Amino acid sequence: MFDINKPVTNPKLIEIIDRLKTNYVEENEHEFFKELLSANFLAPVVIEPIPENKDGKTVLKEGTKINFIAINNEKGENFFPAFTDWNELRKWSDKIDIQTFILTFKDYEEMIFRKENDTWVGFVINPYGEDIVINREKMRVVNNNDAKIEKDESVIIGIPKEYPNEMVNSLKEYFSKVNSVKSAYILLMIRNQGEKSYLMVIDTDNNPNKVFEKVTNVATKYLKVDEKIDFVTLSDSFGKDAIVGQQPFYQK
């Protein structure tokens, strides 16, 4: 949980962004995704009526309206500005009384992917600085990435209780049209006794990251906001162990 009494700063994220701009390689991209998921951002808002402050805490009354500030691109599309610190926010506005919320990647994801939302298409990290655009497609890639299992990490593999039939059927149709996937498995993964995700094990001889990205674009439309997919290749030792006793949902 973020301590609201501490200023919002993201030095590691900025460092990785700078590294990516000079050397866009898989390792740096993975570090960027990892840091992005744990970062806290300043989101400018307009709160009406202006809330009271009691004992250093903001009190929102019933009926309070909260409007998030939008920035637009040349196409007129709306993005949430996401500032990594107050210095970056001041590049947008130097007003003293700016109202802000502290948001995470998951917060932006929930707002952008709401079924009733047709207004917001993504968010922009430091639009007057690094200017990193995270649109819907990029959010899917960030949230559904290759599984990196840390040493001594607790991992449980099983079958999803609610089998994702629609997603599986769509993937079967997609795989039948491409030559990059030989077989695929869909499993449930629980990490550290709490973090759940689908685990897709894919047998491919192609560049796995490119395969994962294309599969993500097909699969994520069937995911709920709080669901995600991790990927691993069958050639990986973790992938081999995960499918023991399991049957592929697709096989050429």
Secondary structure, DSSP 8 states (H G I E B T S, - for coil): ---TTS----HHHHHHHHHHHH---HHHHHHHHHHHHH--EEEEEEEES--EEETTEEE--TT-EEEE--EE-TT--EEEEEBSSHHHHHHH---TT-EEEEE-HHHHHHHHT-TT--SEEEEEESTTTT-EEEEHHHHHHHHS-B----TT--EEEE--SS--HHHHHHHHHHHTT-SS-SEEEEEEEEETTTEEEEEEEEE-SS-HHHHHHHHHHHHGGGS-TT--EEEEETTSHHHHHHTTT---SEE-
